Amino acid sequence: MPGARFHVSGVVQGVFFRASTQARARELGLAGWAKNLADGRVEVVAGGDAAALDQLERWLQHGPPGARVDAVEREPFDVPPGDGFARL
């Protein structure tokens, strides 16, 4: 499924970023996952409607309360088929 991979940097670990991203992605009907990376960033992979991906990207620019987002990088990514959105 066509989608995108986002790398979110800043203060994005230990502030419920993955759980909040999961909730927002589910609201938007997207499939994929969010996971912490060893370098302190969060990787978000999402597939679905292009407009919903754009909405998720806008949300990722600020994230949940307590997060400080410094940058969001986006690249095209083919998301494996599946239902739902997971936290890894």
C-alpha positions as CSV (number, residue, x, y, z in Angstrom):
1,M,0.0,0.0,0.0
2,P,1.4,3.4,-0.9
3,G,2.4,5.5,2.1
4,A,5.1,7.4,3.8
5,R,7.8,7.0,6.4
6,F,8.4,9.9,8.8
7,H,11.4,10.5,11.0
8,V,10.5,12.8,13.9
9,S,13.2,14.4,15.9
10,G,13.3,16.5,19.1
11,V,11.9,15.5,22.5
12,V,9.8,12.7,21.2
13,Q,10.6,9.7,23.4
14,G,9.1,9.4,26.9
15,V,6.3,11.8,26.2
16,F,3.6,9.3,24.9
17,F,4.5,10.2,21.3
18,R,4.0,6.7,19.9
19,A,0.7,6.2,21.7
20,S,-0.6,9.5,20.6
21,T,0.5,8.9,17.1
22,Q,-1.2,5.5,17.1
23,A,-4.5,7.1,18.3
24,R,-4.3,9.9,15.6
25,A,-3.4,7.5,12.8
26,R,-6.4,5.2,13.8
27,E,-8.7,8.2,13.7
28,L,-7.5,8.9,10.2
29,G,-7.9,5.3,9.1
30,L,-4.2,4.7,8.4
31,A,-2.3,1.5,8.8
32,G,1.3,1.2,9.9
33,W,3.4,1.7,13.0
34,A,5.4,4.0,15.2
35,K,8.6,3.0,16.9
36,N,11.4,4.6,18.9
37,L,14.8,4.6,17.3
38,A,18.1,4.3,19.1
39,D,19.2,7.8,18.1
40,G,16.2,9.4,19.9
41,R,13.9,9.9,17.0
42,V,10.6,8.3,16.4
43,E,9.9,6.5,13.1
44,V,6.3,6.6,11.8
45,V,5.3,4.4,8.9
46,A,1.8,5.0,7.6
47,G,-0.2,3.9,4.6
48,G,-3.6,4.9,3.3
49,D,-5.4,7.9,1.9
50,A,-3.1,10.7,0.7
51,A,-5.1,13.4,2.4
52,A,-5.0,11.4,5.7
53,L,-1.2,11.1,5.4
54,D,-1.0,14.9,4.9
55,Q,-3.1,15.4,8.1
56,L,-0.9,13.0,10.0
57,E,2.2,14.9,8.9
58,R,0.7,18.2,10.1
59,W,-0.1,16.5,13.4
60,L,3.4,15.1,13.7
61,Q,4.8,18.7,13.4
62,H,3.7,19.3,17.0
63,G,2.8,15.9,18.5
64,P,1.2,15.4,21.9
65,P,1.6,17.8,24.9
66,G,5.0,17.4,26.4
67,A,6.7,16.8,23.0
68,R,9.0,19.2,21.3
69,V,9.3,18.5,17.6
70,D,12.4,19.9,15.9
71,A,11.9,18.3,12.5
72,V,9.8,15.9,10.5
73,E,11.3,14.2,7.5
74,R,9.0,12.5,5.0
75,E,9.8,10.0,2.3
76,P,7.6,7.7,0.1
77,F,7.3,4.2,1.5
78,D,5.4,1.1,0.5
79,V,3.6,-0.1,3.6
80,P,3.1,-3.9,3.9
81,P,-0.6,-4.8,3.8
82,G,-2.3,-5.0,7.2
83,D,-5.0,-3.6,9.4
84,G,-4.5,-1.1,12.1
85,F,-1.7,0.9,13.5
86,A,0.8,-0.5,16.0
87,R,3.3,0.8,18.5
88,L,6.6,-1.1,18.2
